[in-house]
Amino acid sequence: MKSTLAFALFALSAGCGGHPLDLGGAPGGPNGSMGMKDSGATGWPVPAQRNARSLRIDGAHLYWIADRGDGDVVMQCEKRDCANTLVTFARIVRQPIAGIEIHAGTLYMADPLSIYACSTGDCKTPRYLVTNAEASAFAVHDQFVYWVHRGERTLYACPLSGCQRSNALVQKFDVDGVDVAVDENMLAWIEADTAYPKNPIAVGAIESKSGTSTRIVRQNQAASLALQGGFAYWVTSFTVGTIVRWSGSAEAEPQIVVDNQYFPNFVAPAGEMIFWMNGPTGPGDQRPVQVLGCQVAACASTIEVLGEGLGGGIGTRNKGMPSREMVIDDDAIYWIGDVANEGPAVDGSVLVKGSILRIERRRSG
């Protein structure tokens, strides 16, 4: 196990106060302030996206999963004019799509059994990357795809050229893994209790520079794992929760970036900023969902509400795989909001409709 781990990880190395929040994005209007709705972009919002989830961003395009009635598809649009450039981009024949990732011009998709790959230029015929992966979560970086096998309590790494699962062992857990993230600094994951309803209980990380330093941090109800700048970020998703970051070092303790947040989720670090959503527990709750942002170095004193909508702030039905319903680039914040119940689904769950929304990022001053 140790040699496989070193091989995979060494490859990764080859508001308040009356002042508008500096969002760190592109310069905006003359006063640099942040409005509640983005009025400067065409083709927004994009309404009536059934079971919309797992937003991803790549260059000029947005991608997400939606239910089209005859099965799940991956939707694509141009960020500058999303509603008028919307296309059905990919699907997996006769299988639901549990999650997607984009890396280096390639779209990766998982169904309940396998992981697939195809070019973002043409995804008519996705190829098998890993068969029998049974992924409960997966992530892609550099030359590897990482995933947690559902039920085996095991983390795997596979070269992007493909592999057999038996040759890809990285980490054996004592509990179930429910989320995984990887970048040039670390490989991190969230673990959950094995008993129903499999509540998250810990965060773990392996530093890529050494390939050997592993530590588990006890974090009840951890969710929405994201990596940036040598830190792992997540939320503790209680009624009154927190945004947390951790360097992954065995000597470091997790740092609470901001506390007293109402059902926080979808944390998204971006440069010196951090963004997240607060909101109710499901689409039947009519209290507003809010998009918030702050400066990481002084979050409590720089928090600003950037956008607001209705719907579930902890994600729509996603067939067991972690969802991400907000992504960031230098120009804007893109998120899934205005979520409402549509009716019962065949499998007994609830179908929901939401909109893909956009909030412009502008510098203060």
C-alpha positions in Angstrom: 0.0 0.0 0.0 2.8 2.5 0.9 4.5 2.2 -2.5 1.3 2.8 -4.4 0.6 5.8 -2.2 4.0 7.4 -2.7 3.7 6.8 -6.5 0.4 8.5 -6.7 1.1 11.4 -4.4 4.6 12.2 -5.6 3.1 12.5 -9.1 0.9 15.3 -7.7 4.1 17.2 -6.7 5.8 16.7 -10.6 -19.9 43.4 5.3 -19.6 44.5 8.4 -18.3 48.0 9.2 -20.1 49.8 6.3 -17.4 48.9 3.7 -18.2 46.9 0.5 -16.5 43.5 0.4 -13.4 43.3 -1.9 -14.3 40.1 -3.8 -10.9 39.9 -5.5 -12.4 39.5 -8.9 -12.5 41.8 -12.0 -13.0 45.5 -11.5 -16.6 46.6 -11.5 -18.7 49.7 -11.6 -17.7 53.1 -10.3 -18.6 52.5 -6.7 -17.5 48.8 -6.7 -20.5 47.8 -4.5 -22.2 44.5 -4.7 -25.9 44.3 -5.7 -28.2 41.4 -4.7 -28.7 40.4 -8.4 -26.4 40.5 -11.3 -27.9 42.9 -13.8 -24.9 43.3 -16.2 -24.8 39.8 -17.8 -27.0 38.5 -20.6 -28.5 35.0 -20.6 -29.1 34.8 -16.9 -30.7 33.2 -14.9 -31.2 29.7 -16.4 -34.5 28.4 -14.9 -36.3 25.1 -14.7 -33.3 22.8 -14.2 -34.7 19.7 -12.7 -32.6 18.1 -9.9 -29.8 20.4 -10.9 -26.6 19.6 -9.0 -22.8 19.3 -9.1 -21.8 22.6 -10.8 -18.4 22.6 -12.4 -16.5 25.2 -14.3 -13.9 25.0 -17.1 -12.6 28.0 -19.1 -15.6 29.6 -20.8 -18.1 27.0 -19.9 -20.3 25.8 -17.0 -21.4 22.2 -16.5 -23.9 20.5 -14.2 -26.1 17.4 -13.9 -29.8 17.6 -14.5 -32.7 15.2 -14.8 -34.3 15.4 -18.3 -37.2 13.0 -17.5 -35.7 10.1 -19.5 -32.5 10.1 -17.4 -29.7 12.2 -16.1 -27.6 14.4 -18.5 -24.7 16.7 -18.2 -25.7 20.2 -19.3 -23.2 22.8 -20.7 -23.5 26.5 -21.4 -21.2 29.5 -22.1 -20.7 31.6 -18.9 -21.2 34.8 -20.8 -24.7 33.9 -22.0 -25.8 30.7 -20.3 -29.6 30.6 -21.1 -29.0 31.1 -24.8 -26.2 28.7 -25.2 -27.5 25.8 -23.2 -27.0 22.3 -24.7 -27.2 18.7 -23.5 -23.6 17.8 -23.5 -23.2 14.2 -22.2 -25.1 11.2 -20.8 -24.3 7.7 -19.6 -26.6 5.2 -21.4 -29.3 3.8 -19.1 -27.5 4.9 -15.9 -27.9 7.8 -13.5 -25.0 10.3 -13.2 -23.8 10.5 -9.6 -21.1 13.1 -10.1 -18.8 14.9 -12.5 -15.4 16.5 -12.4 -13.4 18.4 -15.0 -9.6 18.4 -15.3 -7.2 19.4 -18.1 -9.9 19.5 -20.9 -11.5 16.2 -19.8 -14.9 15.6 -18.3 -15.1 12.7 -15.8 -18.4 11.2 -14.8 -19.4 8.5 -12.3 -22.5 6.3 -12.3 -23.2 3.9 -9.4 -20.8 1.3 -10.9 -18.0 2.9 -13.1 -16.1 6.1 -13.8 -16.0 7.4 -17.4 -14.0 10.1 -19.3 -14.4 12.1 -22.4 -13.1 15.3 -24.0 -14.8 18.6 -23.2 -14.6 19.2 -26.9 -16.7 16.1 -27.7 -18.5 13.8 -25.3 -20.7 11.7 -27.5 -19.0 8.5 -26.6 -17.5 8.5 -23.0 -14.9 5.8 -22.4 -14.6 3.6 -19.4 -11.8 4.8 -17.0 -12.4 2.5 -14.1 -15.0 -0.3 -14.1 -16.5 -1.6 -10.8 -15.3 1.5 -9.0 -18.6 1.9 -7.1 -17.5 5.4 -6.1 -19.2 7.3 -3.3 -17.0 10.3 -4.1 -14.1 11.0 -6.6 -11.7 13.7 -7.5 -9.1 14.2 -10.3 -5.7 15.9 -10.3 -2.6 15.7 -12.4 -2.2 12.1 -13.6 -4.7 10.3 -11.3 -8.3 9.8 -10.4 -9.0 9.2 -6.7 -12.2 7.6 -5.4 -13.7 6.1 -2.3 -15.3 2.7 -2.9 -18.8 2.6 -1.6 -19.0 -0.1 1.2 -15.4 -1.2 1.1 -14.1 1.7 3.2 -11.2 2.1 0.9 -9.6 5.0 -1.0 -8.1 4.2 -4.5 -5.9 6.0 -7.0 -5.8 5.2 -10.7 -3.7 6.6 -13.5 -5.9 8.5 -16.0 -4.9 6.0 -18.7 -7.0 3.5 -16.7 -6.4 0.6 -14.3 -7.7 -2.4 -12.5 -9.1 -1.6 -9.1 -7.1 -4.3 -7.3 -3.9 -2.4 -8.2 -4.9 1.0 -7.0 -5.2 0.8 -3.2 -4.2 4.0 -1.3 -5.9 4.0 2.1 -8.0 1.6 4.1 -10.5 3.4 6.3 -12.2 2.2 9.5 -15.3 4.1 8.5 -17.0 5.0 5.3 -15.5 7.8 3.1 -18.1 10.2 1.8 -16.0 13.0 0.1 -12.6 13.3 -1.4 -10.5 16.2 -2.8 -7.0 16.5 -4.1 -4.6 19.2 -5.3 -0.8 19.7 -5.5 -0.5 20.0 -1.7 -2.6 17.2 -0.3 -5.2 14.5 -0.6 -8.1 14.9 1.8 -11.3 13.1 2.6 -14.3 13.2 4.9 -15.3 10.0 6.7 -18.7 9.0 8.0 -20.1 6.6 10.5 -21.0 3.2 8.9 -24.5 3.1 10.5 -27.5 4.9 9.0 -27.7 7.8 8.3 -23.9 7.7 8.0 -23.2 11.1 9.7 -19.8 12.6 8.9 -17.4 12.2 11.8 -13.9 13.1 10.7 -11.5 14.7 8.1 -8.3 13.1 7.0 -5.4 14.2 4.8 -2.1 13.0 3.3 0.5 15.6 2.5 1.7 15.1 -1.1 5.2 16.4 -0.4 6.0 13.4 1.8 3.3 10.9 0.8 3.4 9.5 4.4 1.9 12.0 6.8 -1.7 11.0 7.7 -3.9 12.4 10.4 -7.5 12.3 11.2 -9.3 15.3 12.6 -12.5 14.6 14.4 -15.2 16.9 12.8 -18.8 16.0 13.4 -21.1 16.8 10.5 -18.2 17.9 8.2 -19.3 18.6 4.6 -18.3 20.4 1.4 -14.6 19.7 1.2 -12.5 22.1 -0.9 -8.7 22.6 -1.2 -6.7 25.7 -1.9 -3.3 27.2 -1.1 -2.2 24.4 1.2 -5.4 24.3 3.2 -8.5 22.0 3.3 -11.7 23.9 3.9 -15.0 22.4 5.0 -18.2 23.3 7.0 -19.7 21.8 10.1 -23.2 21.7 8.8 -25.3 22.1 11.9 -28.2 24.6 12.4 -25.5 26.9 13.7 -22.3 25.8 11.9 -18.8 26.9 11.1 -16.4 27.3 8.2 -13.2 25.5 9.1 -9.7 25.2 7.4 -6.8 23.0 8.2 -3.3 22.7 6.8 -3.3 18.9 6.8 -0.2 18.9 9.1 0.0 16.5 12.0 1.1 19.4 14.2 -1.7 21.8 13.2 -5.2 22.2 14.6 -8.2 23.1 12.5 -8.9 26.8 12.4 -12.5 28.2 12.6 -12.6 30.9 9.9 -16.1 32.0 10.9 -18.8 30.6 13.2 -22.5 31.1 13.9 -23.6 30.3 10.3 -27.0 28.9 9.6 -26.7 25.5 7.9 -23.5 26.5 6.0 -22.5 24.5 2.9 -20.7 24.6 -0.5 -17.6 26.4 0.8 -15.5 27.8 -2.1 -12.2 29.4 -1.4 -10.9 31.8 -4.2 -7.7 33.6 -3.7 -7.9 35.7 -0.5 -11.6 35.3 -0.4 -13.9 32.5 0.7 -17.6 32.1 -0.3 -20.3 29.8 1.0 -24.1 29.3 1.1 -26.3 29.5 4.2 -29.8 28.1 4.0 -32.6 25.8 5.0 -32.5 22.1 5.0 -34.5 21.4 1.9 -36.5 22.8 -1.0 -39.8 22.7 1.0 -38.4 25.3 3.4 -39.3 28.7 2.2 -36.8 30.7 4.2 -34.1 32.3 1.9 -30.8 30.7 0.9 -28.0 33.2 1.0 -24.6 33.4 -0.8 -22.0 35.0 1.5 -18.4 36.0 1.2 -15.6 37.3 3.4 -11.8 37.9 3.4 -10.2 34.8 4.9 -7.8 36.7 7.1 -10.7 38.6 8.8 -13.8 36.8 8.0 -16.0 37.8 10.9 -15.6 41.5 10.3 -15.9 41.3 6.4 -18.9 39.0 5.9 -21.3 40.3 3.2 -24.5 38.8 1.8 -24.0 38.7 -1.9 -27.1 37.0 -3.2 -30.4 35.4 -2.0 -32.9 32.9 -3.3 -35.3 30.2 -2.2 -34.6 26.5 -1.8 -32.5 23.9 -0.1 -29.1 25.1 1.0 -27.7 21.7 1.5 -28.1 20.4 -2.0 -30.7 18.6 -4.1 -31.1 14.9 -4.4 -27.7 13.6 -5.7 -27.9 9.7 -5.5 -25.5 9.5 -2.7 -22.5 11.4 -4.0 -21.4 14.8 -2.6 -22.8 17.7 -4.6 -21.3 21.2 -5.2 -23.8 23.9 -6.0 -21.6 26.9 -6.2 -18.4 27.6 -8.2 -16.2 30.7 -8.6 -14.1 32.3 -11.3 -12.5 35.7 -11.5 -15.7 37.3 -12.9 -18.6 35.8 -11.1 -20.1 33.4 -8.5 -22.3 30.8 -10.1 -24.8 28.9 -7.9 -28.0 26.8 -7.9 -30.9 28.6 -6.2 -34.6 29.3 -6.3 -35.1 25.6 -5.7 -38.7 24.4 -5.3 -40.5 21.0 -5.1 -41.9 19.7 -8.4 -43.4 16.4 -7.2 -42.6 12.8 -6.3 -40.0 10.8 -8.3 -40.4 7.2 -9.4 -37.9 6.1 -6.7 -40.0 7.8 -3.9 -37.8 10.8 -3.5 -38.7 14.4 -4.4 -38.1 16.0 -7.8 -37.0 19.6 -7.5 -36.5 22.5 -10.0 -33.9 25.1 -9.6 -32.2 27.9 -11.5 -28.5 28.4 -12.4 -27.7 31.9 -11.1 -24.9 34.4 -11.5 -23.5 37.1 -9.2 -20.8 39.4 -10.6 -17.6 39.8 -8.7 -16.4 43.4 -8.4 -13.6 45.0 -6.5 -14.5 47.5 -3.8 -13.2 51.1 -3.8 
